[in-house]
Amino acid sequence: MSEAIQQLNLAAKLVLPDIVLLATVCVMFFAAPFLVSDRGEAQPGLRHRWGWLSLIGLLFAGWLWWTSTPVEVGTGPFRLDPLAWYIRGLSLCSGLILVLVNWNQADDSRSAESQACLLAIIAGVNLVAAANDLVMLFLALELISIPTYLYLLLPKKDAAGQEATLKYFLLSLFSSAVLLFGLSYLYGVTGTTNLEAIYAALAAGKTGPMPALLAVVAVMAVAGLGFRLTAVPFHFYAPDVFQGAPLSGAAMLSYVPKIAGFVALLRLALSPAGAAVANEWTLSGVASPMLWWIAVLTMFVGNLLALLQNDIRRLLAFSSVSHAGYMLIGLIVGESTTSHVDGIEALLFYLAVYGAMTVGVFAALGALSTSDRKIETLDDLAGLSRTNAGIALMLAVFFFSLTGLPPTAGFLAKLNLFYAAWSQGTESAHWLAIWLAVNAAIGAWYYLKVIGVMYLRDPVHTEHAPSPTPAVIAVGLCCAATLALFFAPNWLWLALQNV
């Protein structure tokens, strides 16, 4: 019994920041009903209290994360290796921004549940990175999915929001079932659910032929997690859900599930890891050709369909699809022993940069939207530089970064991916680098078109509506990060080399 308690205490220490987040979630869910009347009315301004409580919970969790150090991976359900440490910091930072974006999205009577769901999603991402067991990995992924359904529905309950939530709900259930089916096969082949034991079983399997079931595992894992990445052909929900969901929900969906999806693919060893051993059982050997085609199709489908969009949210949805294709290049290239830039480092750097620029765009749209003015089409941004020069300038920075132009971090992010693919030396990797460059040029057309609408067209709305302070702060933080990671990226890059 004492040994079991000791193991439980050790496991709790590895996920202490996530426990803080989940405790904050429980407090908010428990206290919120007592502050709302039977008629669903709440005291005006109550959402500010829940916003501050969310920030305090995230900051306390961030302090626990910053003071923690990676430890050697054991046989328990959790791990705190450098990858888990990095992803936890990334998700906590994104959580702070998303809380600000969500601050005024839900009314006072539903703001507690909305912010609590967001904190639960962030905790789920952290647990995906910290998982050392298939069961824990799947439960952590579901801790992201289940609160997402409520998070999309709570801020607004109109027909569009309900349709978006239902579409995401049904497709998410299907993807989870496919992934779980694949994980059950992985357990059947290796005889264990512990990830370290699975890695050892795969390495030891070189003495015999690779079971065909491992190919099934690779296919189902890519299919189940491709939904979270919005990778083709699992992207169909994205434009409709982004268009119907609240801005805070679309901002979260554009970024947070991608973190979880890529980390889960890495944990399941679906990325090449250095030089392959002859005849070794490997999931990446089966997945890489499939991921190559998915990456190319995802880039082209996302960018070409974005060219046809006039609705700003559908444009950003297809933009999110295309960037998933870019990041898949880093996963396919994997670790490199011949280059200073390998695919995994480039992928993790791109995740940080992509979060700043894409969440920044949604935060800017939230800062511009009011009860009387909704930003839905490109025409609604016409002449923005004359009515709100500050937001227009920061939006231009984000779109320049999404394009991959200096002096923004998006330039370095794309350059790292290109260099990682090209320096691998294989023909398939060279083609990935070429398609990356081609699609960056295609994407520049619709990104720069948005900037042209803001700066070259006459304004549709001549009045300057006041912007909510939390959303403006979120835009400023994202803009500062987008520029800072261009002028001073070395600190992050050196940290990634340890990962």
KEVEXRO-231311 format. One record per residue (C-alpha): residue number from 0; x, y, z. Coordinates in Angstrom, 2 decimals, decimal comma, always signed. Layout:
% residues N
 resi       u       v       w
  NUM       X       Y       Z
...
% end
This chain:
% residues 499
 resi       u       v       w
    0   +0,00   +0,00   +0,00
    1   +2,81   +2,42   +0,89
    2   +4,50   +1,78   -2,46
    3   +1,23   +2,49   -4,29
    4   +0,79   +5,77   -2,39
    5   +4,38   +6,71   -3,20
    6   +3,79   +6,04   -6,91
    7   +0,58   +8,09   -6,79
    8   +2,38  +11,03   -5,17
    9   +5,14  +10,84   -7,78
   10   +2,60  +10,81  -10,60
   11   +0,78  +13,80   -9,08
   12   +3,99  +15,82   -8,94
   13   +4,52  +15,30  -12,66
   14   +1,14  +16,85  -13,50
   15   +0,84  +19,42  -10,70
   16   +0,13  +22,38  -13,07
   17   -2,68  +20,39  -14,67
   18   -4,14  +19,54  -11,27
   19   -4,25  +23,27  -10,51
   20   -6,12  +23,93  -13,76
   21   -8,61  +21,13  -13,13
   22   -9,14  +22,31   -9,55
   23   -9,95  +25,78  -10,89
   24  -12,39  +24,17  -13,32
   25  -14,15  +22,36  -10,48
   26  -14,43  +25,57   -8,43
   27  -15,95  +27,44  -11,36
   28  -18,43  +24,69  -12,22
   29  -19,45  +24,36   -8,57
   30  -19,77  +28,06   -7,75
   31  -21,32  +29,35  -10,98
   32  -24,91  +28,02  -10,44
   33  -25,16  +29,81   -7,09
   34  -24,53  +33,17   -8,78
   35  -27,17  +32,75  -11,50
   36  -30,90  +33,11  -10,83
   37  -33,53  +30,56  -11,78
   38  -34,35  +32,70  -14,80
   39  -30,75  +32,52  -16,01
   40  -29,88  +36,08  -15,00
   41  -26,56  +37,04  -13,45
   42  -25,07  +40,15  -11,91
   43  -23,70  +42,48  -14,62
   44  -19,93  +42,23  -14,90
   45  -19,75  +38,75  -13,39
   46  -17,77  +37,54  -16,42
   47  -14,87  +39,76  -15,31
   48  -14,55  +37,80  -12,06
   49  -14,44  +34,50  -13,89
   50  -11,90  +35,92  -16,33
   51   -9,62  +37,00  -13,52
   52   -9,99  +33,65  -11,77
   53   -9,02  +31,89  -15,01
   54   -5,95  +34,09  -15,37
   55   -4,93  +33,44  -11,76
   56   -5,28  +29,69  -12,26
   57   -3,20  +29,80  -15,44
   58   -0,52  +32,01  -13,89
   59   -0,22  +29,73  -10,84
   60   +0,01  +26,70  -13,14
   61   +2,59  +28,59  -15,21
   62   +4,69  +29,25  -12,11
   63   +4,61  +25,56  -11,21
   64   +5,59  +24,71  -14,79
   65   +8,48  +27,18  -14,87
   66   +9,92  +25,92  -11,57
   67   +9,67  +22,26  -12,61
   68  +12,48  +20,40  -14,33
   69  +12,31  +17,43  -16,72
   70  +12,91  +14,07  -15,04
   71  +13,87  +10,66  -16,33
   72  +10,96   +8,76  -17,89
   73   +9,75   +5,86  -15,75
   74   +7,04   +3,24  -16,02
   75   +4,23   +5,34  -14,52
   76   +1,25   +6,84  -16,36
   77   +2,93  +10,25  -16,77
   78   +6,25  +11,61  -17,93
   79   +7,95  +14,99  -17,70
   80  +10,55  +14,91  -20,44
   81  +11,71  +18,04  -22,34
   82   +8,94  +17,64  -24,94
   83   +6,22  +17,55  -22,26
   84   +7,83  +20,53  -20,53
   85   +7,88  +22,57  -23,75
   86   +4,33  +21,72  -24,80
   87   +3,02  +22,54  -21,34
   88   +4,57  +26,00  -21,51
   89   +3,21  +26,51  -25,04
   90   -0,33  +25,52  -24,07
   91   -0,34  +27,64  -20,90
   92   +0,77  +30,71  -22,87
   93   -1,89  +30,10  -25,48
   94   -4,42  +29,59  -22,69
   95   -3,67  +33,05  -21,31
   96   -4,32  +34,61  -24,72
   97   -7,48  +32,57  -25,31
   98   -8,92  +33,56  -21,93
   99   -8,57  +37,20  -22,99
  100  -10,19  +36,46  -26,35
  101  -13,05  +34,62  -24,62
  102  -13,51  +37,29  -21,94
  103  -16,53  +39,01  -23,51
  104  -17,69  +36,25  -25,86
  105  -20,11  +34,65  -23,40
  106  -22,63  +36,61  -21,33
  107  -22,40  +36,89  -17,56
  108  -24,64  +33,88  -16,87
  109  -22,56  +31,46  -18,96
  110  -19,06  +32,93  -18,73
  111  -17,98  +30,67  -15,84
  112  -18,75  +27,46  -17,72
  113  -17,16  +28,85  -20,89
  114  -13,89  +29,76  -19,19
  115  -13,90  +26,49  -17,23
  116  -14,22  +24,48  -20,45
  117  -11,26  +26,38  -21,90
  118   -9,10  +25,59  -18,86
  119  -10,11  +21,92  -19,10
  120   -9,05  +21,90  -22,77
  121   -5,65  +23,39  -21,88
  122   -5,21  +20,78  -19,13
  123   -6,07  +18,09  -21,67
  124   -3,33  +19,29  -24,02
  125   -0,83  +19,22  -21,16
  126   -1,84  +15,67  -20,25
  127   -1,49  +14,52  -23,87
  128   +2,12  +15,70  -23,76
  129   +2,68  +14,13  -20,33
  130   +1,01  +10,80  -21,13
  131   +3,18   +7,70  -20,82
  132   +0,39   +5,21  -21,42
  133   -2,10   +4,56  -24,23
  134   -5,06   +4,75  -21,85
  135   -3,90   +8,07  -20,42
  136   -3,19   +9,39  -23,91
  137   -6,72   +8,61  -25,07
  138   -8,33  +10,00  -21,91
  139   -6,33  +13,21  -22,30
  140   -7,48  +13,57  -25,89
  141  -11,07  +13,15  -24,73
  142  -10,48  +15,77  -22,03
  143   -9,89  +18,11  -24,96
  144  -12,83  +16,94  -27,07
  145  -15,67  +16,80  -24,54
  146  -15,28  +20,36  -23,13
  147  -14,89  +21,62  -26,70
  148  -18,50  +20,72  -27,46
  149  -19,70  +22,98  -24,65
  150  -17,12  +25,64  -25,40
  151  -18,45  +26,01  -28,94
  152  -22,07  +26,18  -27,81
  153  -22,03  +28,32  -24,66
  154  -21,16  +31,82  -25,98
  155  -24,07  +31,85  -28,43
  156  -26,96  +29,46  -28,90
  157  -28,20  +30,50  -32,32
  158  -28,87  +28,08  -35,17
  159  -25,42  +28,55  -36,72
  160  -23,68  +27,84  -33,42
  161  -25,76  +24,72  -32,79
  162  -25,06  +23,43  -36,31
  163  -21,32  +24,04  -35,92
  164  -21,28  +22,25  -32,55
  165  -23,24  +19,28  -33,88
  166  -20,94  +18,85  -36,87
  167  -17,87  +18,96  -34,70
  168  -19,45  +16,63  -32,14
  169  -20,36  +13,90  -34,63
  170  -17,06  +13,96  -36,52
  171  -15,07  +14,12  -33,28
  172  -16,83  +11,01  -31,99
  173  -16,04   +9,18  -35,21
  174  -12,36  +10,18  -35,15
  175  -12,05   +9,13  -31,48
  176  -13,55   +5,73  -32,28
  177  -11,11   +5,20  -35,17
  178   -8,15   +6,19  -33,00
  179   -9,25   +3,95  -30,12
  180   -9,63   +1,03  -32,52
  181   -6,07   +1,57  -33,73
  182   -4,70   +1,84  -30,19
  183   -6,37   -1,45  -29,28
  184   -4,45   -3,12  -32,12
  185   -1,22   -1,56  -30,89
  186   -1,87   -3,07  -27,47
  187   -2,68   -6,40  -29,09
  188   +0,63   -6,51  -30,99
  189   +2,91   -5,29  -28,19
  190   +1,06   -6,68  -25,16
  191   +1,35   -3,44  -23,17
  192   -0,15   +0,03  -22,93
  193   +2,98   +1,70  -21,53
  194   +4,62   +3,83  -24,21
  195   +8,19   +3,08  -23,14
  196   +7,42   -0,63  -23,17
  197   +5,83   -0,24  -26,62
  198   +8,98   +1,46  -27,93
  199  +11,06   -1,39  -26,53
  200   +8,75   -3,99  -28,07
  201   +8,98   -2,32  -31,49
  202  +12,77   -2,17  -31,26
  203  +12,99   -5,81  -30,19
  204  +10,68   -6,90  -32,98
  205  +13,45   -6,75  -35,59
  206  +14,09  -10,45  -35,04
  207  +10,90  -11,33  -36,93
  208   +8,66  -10,01  -39,71
  209   +6,62   -6,91  -38,90
  210   +2,96   -7,77  -38,19
  211   +0,43   -6,40  -40,66
  212   -1,61   -5,11  -37,73
  213   +1,02   -2,41  -37,13
  214   +0,20   -1,01  -40,56
  215   -3,46   -0,88  -39,48
  216   -2,38   +0,93  -36,31
  217   -0,50   +3,55  -38,33
  218   -3,41   +4,14  -40,71
  219   -6,00   +4,46  -37,94
  220   -3,82   +6,69  -35,78
  221   -3,23   +9,06  -38,70
  222   -6,94   +9,04  -39,53
  223   -8,04   +9,61  -35,93
  224   -5,53  +12,38  -35,26
  225   -5,78  +13,92  -38,73
  226   -9,19  +15,24  -37,69
  227   -7,56  +17,32  -34,96
  228   -4,93  +18,61  -37,38
  229   -7,59  +19,55  -40,01
  230   -5,52  +17,57  -42,51
  231   -7,04  +16,49  -45,82
  232   -9,28  +14,47  -46,13
  233  -10,33  +14,99  -42,50
  234  -10,83  +18,75  -42,87
  235  -14,43  +18,96  -44,10
  236  -15,83  +20,22  -40,82
  237  -13,43  +23,17  -40,53
  238  -15,00  +25,89  -42,75
  239  -18,55  +25,31  -41,50
  240  -17,53  +25,05  -37,85
  241  -15,25  +28,10  -38,00
  242  -18,05  +30,10  -39,63
  243  -20,75  +29,10  -37,16
  244  -18,75  +28,96  -33,95
  245  -18,05  +32,00  -31,75
  246  -14,75  +33,76  -32,40
  247  -13,21  +32,36  -29,23
  248  -14,18  +28,83  -30,30
  249  -12,78  +29,28  -33,80
  250   -9,55  +30,70  -32,34
  251   -9,17  +27,70  -30,07
  252   -9,96  +25,17  -32,82
  253   -7,46  +26,76  -35,18
  254   -4,57  +26,07  -32,83
  255   -5,04  +24,01  -29,66
  256   -6,12  +20,68  -31,27
  257   -3,11  +20,93  -33,59
  258   -0,77  +20,92  -30,60
  259   -2,46  +17,81  -29,20
  260   -2,55  +16,07  -32,59
  261   +1,11  +16,55  -33,42
  262   +2,29  +15,63  -29,92
  263   +0,15  +12,47  -30,00
  264   +1,67  +11,50  -33,37
  265   +5,14  +11,99  -31,91
  266   +4,29   +9,96  -28,81
  267   +3,02   +7,13  -31,00
  268   +6,37   +7,08  -32,83
  269   +4,82   +8,05  -36,16
  270   +7,76  +10,30  -37,03
  271  +11,21   +9,05  -38,15
  272  +13,67   +9,12  -35,26
  273  +17,23   +9,25  -36,57
  274  +18,78   +6,44  -38,54
  275  +16,50   +3,43  -38,93
  276  +17,70   +0,01  -37,81
  277  +17,49   -2,72  -40,42
  278  +14,30   -4,80  -40,18
  279  +13,15   -2,92  -37,07
  280   +9,42   -2,70  -36,55
  281   +8,46   +0,91  -37,14
  282   +5,15   +2,73  -37,34
  283   +6,80   +5,68  -39,06
  284   +7,92   +3,49  -41,94
  285   +4,28   +2,75  -42,72
  286   +2,97   +6,22  -41,91
  287   +5,56   +8,36  -43,72
  288   +4,44   +7,64  -47,33
  289   +0,83   +8,21  -46,31
  290   +1,70  +11,41  -44,45
  291   +3,69  +12,63  -47,49
  292   +0,60  +12,58  -49,69
  293   -1,60  +13,99  -46,93
  294   +0,82  +16,89  -46,43
  295   +0,90  +17,76  -50,14
  296   -2,88  +17,50  -50,54
  297   -3,46  +19,47  -47,34
  298   -1,27  +22,34  -48,51
  299   -2,84  +22,56  -51,95
  300   -6,46  +22,03  -50,91
  301   -6,22  +24,55  -48,08
  302   -4,59  +27,28  -50,15
  303   -6,57  +26,80  -53,36
  304   -9,94  +26,79  -51,59
  305   -8,93  +29,79  -49,50
  306   -8,50  +31,74  -52,74
  307  -12,24  +31,39  -53,37
  308  -13,44  +32,66  -50,00
  309  -14,99  +36,01  -49,20
  310  -16,09  +35,06  -45,68
  311  -13,18  +35,86  -43,39
  312  -13,75  +32,88  -41,08
  313  -13,95  +30,37  -43,92
  314  -10,76  +31,89  -45,32
  315   -9,05  +31,41  -41,96
  316  -10,40  +27,85  -41,77
  317   -8,77  +26,89  -45,06
  318   -5,67  +28,80  -43,98
  319   -5,59  +26,56  -40,90
  320   -5,81  +23,52  -43,19
  321   -2,86  +24,69  -45,29
  322   -0,67  +25,35  -42,25
  323   -1,39  +21,83  -41,00
  324   +0,16  +20,66  -44,26
  325   +3,24  +22,80  -43,67
  326   +3,73  +21,39  -40,18
  327   +3,28  +17,83  -41,40
  328   +6,49  +18,35  -43,38
  329   +8,42  +18,64  -40,13
  330   +6,81  +15,45  -38,83
  331   +7,66  +13,57  -42,05
  332  +11,27  +14,74  -42,14
  333  +11,76  +13,84  -38,48
  334  +15,09  +14,05  -36,71
  335  +18,20  +14,72  -38,76
  336  +21,78  +13,69  -38,12
  337  +23,24  +15,69  -41,02
  338  +21,67  +19,13  -40,62
  339  +21,62  +21,87  -38,01
  340  +17,82  +22,06  -38,48
  341  +15,77  +18,90  -38,18
  342  +12,10  +18,45  -38,83
  343  +10,96  +18,03  -35,23
  344  +12,66  +21,25  -34,11
  345  +11,20  +23,08  -37,10
  346   +7,73  +21,68  -36,34
  347   +7,82  +22,71  -32,67
  348   +9,11  +26,18  -33,58
  349   +6,34  +26,52  -36,17
  350   +3,73  +25,55  -33,58
  351   +4,78  +28,44  -31,34
  352   +4,83  +30,95  -34,20
  353   +1,58  +29,72  -35,70
  354   -0,19  +30,08  -32,37
  355   +0,85  +33,73  -32,04
  356   -0,20  +34,75  -35,54
  357   -3,43  +32,80  -36,00
  358   -4,84  +33,41  -32,51
  359   -3,82  +37,03  -32,99
  360   -6,02  +37,30  -36,09
  361   -9,06  +35,96  -34,24
  362   -8,32  +38,23  -31,28
  363   -8,24  +41,20  -33,64
  364  -11,58  +40,18  -35,14
  365  -12,96  +39,92  -31,61
  366  -11,64  +43,40  -30,81
  367  -13,40  +44,79  -33,89
  368  -16,72  +43,00  -33,37
  369  -19,45  +44,62  -31,32
  370  -23,14  +43,91  -30,74
  371  -23,97  +46,24  -33,64
  372  -21,08  +45,35  -35,93
  373  -20,04  +41,85  -36,95
  374  -16,91  +41,14  -38,97
  375  -18,01  +38,38  -41,33
  376  -16,73  +39,15  -44,84
  377  -13,68  +40,82  -46,30
  378  -15,86  +43,82  -47,14
  379  -16,36  +44,42  -43,42
  380  -12,60  +45,07  -43,15
  381  -12,58  +47,64  -45,96
  382  -10,74  +50,83  -45,01
  383   -9,93  +49,57  -41,53
  384   -6,63  +51,46  -41,58
  385   -8,61  +54,73  -41,51
  386  -11,09  +53,81  -38,79
  387   -8,84  +51,74  -36,49
  388   -5,21  +52,14  -37,52
  389   -3,78  +50,22  -34,57
  390   -5,77  +47,03  -35,09
  391   -5,25  +47,27  -38,85
  392   -1,48  +47,48  -38,39
  393   -1,38  +44,47  -36,09
  394   -3,63  +42,50  -38,45
  395   -1,20  +43,34  -41,26
  396   +1,66  +41,96  -39,14
  397   -0,26  +38,71  -38,61
  398   -1,09  +38,29  -42,29
  399   +2,49  +39,08  -43,32
  400   +3,60  +36,40  -40,86
  401   +1,07  +33,88  -42,19
  402   +2,42  +34,64  -45,66
  403   +5,98  +34,05  -44,49
  404   +7,45  +37,49  -45,11
  405  +10,06  +39,27  -42,99
  406  +10,29  +40,92  -40,52
  407   +7,86  +38,47  -38,91
  408   +8,35  +35,11  -37,23
  409   +6,38  +33,34  -39,96
  410   +9,34  +33,90  -42,29
  411  +11,73  +32,01  -40,01
  412   +9,15  +29,29  -39,33
  413   +8,68  +28,51  -43,02
  414  +12,40  +28,86  -43,71
  415  +13,22  +26,30  -41,01
  416  +10,73  +23,81  -42,46
  417  +12,08  +24,36  -45,97
  418  +15,68  +23,95  -44,85
  419  +14,89  +20,85  -42,76
  420  +13,20  +19,18  -45,74
  421  +15,78  +20,22  -48,35
  422  +18,80  +19,28  -46,24
  423  +17,51  +15,75  -45,69
  424  +18,85  +14,98  -49,16
  425  +16,18  +12,59  -50,42
  426  +14,12  +13,21  -53,53
  427  +10,81  +12,98  -51,66
  428  +12,00  +15,54  -49,09
  429  +13,16  +17,86  -51,88
  430   +9,70  +17,70  -53,42
  431   +8,15  +18,55  -50,05
  432  +10,36  +21,64  -49,86
  433   +9,36  +22,64  -53,41
  434   +5,64  +22,22  -52,69
  435   +6,09  +24,24  -49,51
  436   +7,57  +27,13  -51,48
  437   +4,85  +26,91  -54,15
  438   +2,06  +26,92  -51,59
  439   +3,62  +29,81  -49,68
  440   +3,36  +31,80  -52,91
  441   -0,28  +30,75  -53,40
  442   -1,12  +31,67  -49,82
  443   +0,44  +35,11  -50,29
  444   -2,33  +35,97  -52,75
  445   -5,22  +35,79  -50,30
  446   -3,27  +36,99  -47,26
  447   -2,06  +40,10  -49,07
  448   -5,55  +40,58  -50,50
  449   -6,86  +41,06  -46,96
  450   -4,17  +43,67  -46,29
  451   -5,12  +45,40  -49,54
  452   -8,76  +45,52  -48,47
  453   -7,81  +47,18  -45,18
  454   -5,46  +49,76  -46,68
  455   -6,57  +50,41  -50,27
  456  -10,36  +50,45  -50,10
  457  -12,74  +53,07  -48,74
  458  -14,18  +52,26  -45,31
  459  -17,65  +50,78  -45,06
  460  -18,02  +51,72  -41,39
  461  -16,85  +55,27  -40,78
  462  -17,48  +55,24  -37,03
  463  -14,82  +53,98  -34,61
  464  -16,46  +51,61  -32,14
  465  -14,59  +51,10  -28,83
  466  -12,79  +47,76  -28,63
  467  -12,99  +45,51  -25,54
  468   -9,82  +45,84  -23,50
  469   -9,07  +42,11  -22,98
  470   -9,21  +41,41  -26,72
  471   -6,95  +44,39  -27,46
  472   -4,42  +43,13  -24,90
  473   -4,52  +39,71  -26,55
  474   -3,88  +41,26  -29,97
  475   -0,96  +43,27  -28,61
  476   +0,64  +40,24  -26,94
  477   +0,32  +38,14  -30,10
  478   +1,75  +40,91  -32,25
  479   +4,68  +41,39  -29,88
  480   +5,39  +37,63  -29,93
  481   +5,18  +37,52  -33,75
  482   +7,79  +40,26  -34,08
  483   +9,96  +39,17  -31,14
  484  +10,37  +35,63  -32,50
  485  +11,80  +37,13  -35,68
  486  +14,28  +39,53  -34,08
  487  +15,23  +37,28  -31,13
  488  +14,43  +33,63  -31,89
  489  +17,62  +32,11  -30,49
  490  +16,33  +31,52  -26,97
  491  +13,44  +29,42  -28,26
  492  +15,57  +27,59  -30,81
  493  +18,18  +26,65  -28,18
  494  +15,39  +25,35  -25,93
  495  +14,04  +23,24  -28,80
  496  +17,44  +21,65  -29,38
  497  +17,19  +20,22  -25,87
  498  +13,76  +18,81  -26,72
% end
